[in-house]
Amino acid sequence: MDDQDPGLQLVHLLRAVTVELDLFAAEFAGRNGLHPTDVRALIHLLDARRENLRATPGWLGAQLGVNSASTTALVDRLERLGLVRRERDTGDRRRVLLVVRDEAITLGWSFFGPLIGEMVTEMRSFDEKELATVRRFLLAMRDIAAARRARDRDSGGSAHEKADQPGEGQDDQGN
């Protein structure tokens, strides 16, 4: 691809933002004795809470792409740290729900709050039409990435891995 392509330049900027946010999340994880997967789990649980979605361990495992045993260990760890609690679903006593504790929200805001505040302040310099365009862009990029991840998972590997494998009539150099 041409490095001067405006679309490719935006992809690189989006990746740079993602890297910065990942580094910020890694700093939060390190300071609080968390694994990066713990942070991703908390983000999913907080998103579920905002959407009034009743999060179960099975749901969380699916969001993270981890198996049942790994999900159990993750939830046990978050529960021991006082960040999450398990509750019986009042509508179905067989089902366990995961609830983010207020302590986790306070901890998150104490670290991420200043960054979020700066971001929201900067966004106020954009008009409604610009924000709508940014929103549409970010939703499209998220949906493309999620769909690609699902296709790669369902096909048993990424397109990159498959491209690296010699095809019919090719040697290890791709000739």
C-alpha positions in Angstrom: 0.0 0.0 0.0 1.0 3.6 -0.6 2.2 5.3 2.6 0.7 8.5 1.2 -2.8 7.0 1.1 -5.0 9.1 3.5 -6.8 5.9 4.6 -3.6 4.2 5.5 -2.4 7.3 7.3 -5.5 7.2 9.4 -5.0 3.5 10.1 -1.5 4.4 11.4 -2.9 7.2 13.6 -5.6 4.9 15.0 -2.9 2.3 15.7 -0.8 4.9 17.5 -3.8 5.9 19.7 -4.4 2.3 20.5 -0.8 1.7 21.4 -0.8 4.8 23.7 -4.0 3.6 25.4 -2.7 0.1 25.7 0.5 1.5 27.4 -1.7 3.5 29.7 -3.8 0.5 30.6 -0.6 -1.6 31.2 0.7 1.1 33.6 -2.6 0.9 35.5 -2.4 -2.9 35.6 1.2 -2.8 36.8 0.5 -0.3 39.5 -2.5 -2.3 40.8 -1.2 -5.9 40.5 -3.4 -6.7 37.6 -2.8 -8.7 34.4 -3.7 -6.9 31.1 -6.6 -9.5 30.7 -7.9 -8.3 34.1 -8.1 -4.8 32.8 -9.9 -5.9 29.6 -12.3 -7.9 31.7 -13.1 -4.9 33.9 -13.6 -2.8 30.8 -16.1 -5.3 29.4 -17.9 -5.5 32.7 -18.1 -1.8 33.0 -19.4 -1.5 29.4 -22.0 -4.2 30.3 -23.1 -2.2 33.3 -23.5 0.9 31.3 -25.6 -1.0 28.8 -27.7 -2.7 31.6 -26.5 -6.1 30.3 -26.4 -8.9 32.9 -22.9 -10.2 32.6 -22.2 -13.8 33.4 -18.8 -15.6 33.5 -19.7 -17.3 30.2 -20.5 -14.0 28.6 -17.2 -12.5 29.9 -15.2 -15.5 28.6 -16.7 -15.1 25.2 -15.9 -11.4 25.2 -12.3 -12.1 26.1 -11.9 -15.2 23.9 -10.8 -17.4 26.9 -12.0 -20.8 28.0 -14.1 -21.6 31.0 -11.2 -22.5 33.3 -9.3 -19.3 32.5 -12.5 -17.3 33.0 -13.0 -18.9 36.5 -9.4 -18.1 37.4 -9.8 -14.5 36.2 -13.0 -13.9 38.1 -11.5 -15.5 41.2 -8.6 -13.1 41.0 -10.8 -10.1 40.5 -13.0 -11.2 43.4 -9.9 -11.6 45.7 -8.8 -8.1 44.8 -12.2 -6.8 45.7 -13.0 -5.5 42.2 -15.8 -7.8 41.2 -18.4 -9.9 43.1 -20.5 -12.8 42.0 -24.2 -12.6 42.6 -27.0 -15.1 42.0 -29.4 -13.9 39.3 -32.7 -13.3 41.1 -34.6 -14.3 38.0 -32.7 -17.6 37.6 -30.9 -18.8 40.8 -28.8 -21.2 38.7 -27.1 -18.3 36.9 -24.2 -16.3 38.4 -23.9 -12.6 37.5 -20.7 -10.6 37.7 -20.9 -7.2 39.3 -18.2 -4.6 39.3 -17.7 -3.3 42.8 -17.7 0.5 43.6 -14.0 0.1 44.7 -13.1 -0.9 41.1 -14.9 2.1 39.7 -13.2 4.4 42.2 -9.8 2.9 41.4 -10.3 3.2 37.7 -11.5 6.8 37.9 -8.5 7.7 40.1 -6.1 6.6 37.4 -8.1 7.1 34.1 -10.2 10.1 35.2 -7.7 12.8 34.4 -7.0 11.3 30.9 -10.7 10.9 30.2 -11.3 14.5 31.4 -8.6 15.8 29.0 -10.0 13.9 26.1 -13.6 15.1 26.8 -12.3 18.7 27.1 -10.5 18.4 23.7 -13.6 16.9 22.1 -15.5 20.1 23.0 -13.4 21.9 20.4 -15.2 19.8 17.7 -18.7 20.7 16.5 -21.6 18.2 16.5 -21.1 17.3 12.9 -17.4 16.6 13.4 -18.1 14.5 16.4 -20.8 12.5 14.5 -18.2 11.8 11.8 -15.6 10.7 14.3 -18.2 8.5 16.0 -19.2 6.9 12.7 -15.5 6.4 11.8 -14.7 4.7 15.2 -17.8 2.5 15.1 -16.9 1.4 11.5 -13.3 0.7 12.5 -14.4 -1.2 15.6 -16.9 -3.3 13.6 -14.3 -4.1 10.9 -11.8 -5.2 13.5 -14.3 -7.3 15.4 -15.6 -9.0 12.2 -12.1 -9.7 11.0 -11.1 -11.2 14.4 -14.3 -13.4 14.3 -13.5 -14.6 10.7 -9.9 -15.4 11.7 -11.0 -17.2 14.8 -13.6 -19.2 12.9 -11.2 -20.1 10.1 -8.5 -21.2 12.6 -5.9 -18.6 12.0 -5.2 -15.1 10.8 -4.9 -14.0 7.2 -1.3 -13.0 8.1 -0.5 -16.5 9.3 -2.0 -18.0 6.1 -0.2 -15.6 3.9 3.1 -16.6 5.5 2.5 -20.3 4.7 3.9 -21.4 1.3 1.2 -22.0 -1.1 0.9 -24.4 -4.0 3.9 -23.9 -6.3 5.7 -21.6 -3.8 8.9 -22.2 -1.9 9.6 -20.9 1.6 10.6 -17.5 0.0 7.1 -17.1 -1.6 8.5 -17.7 -5.2 
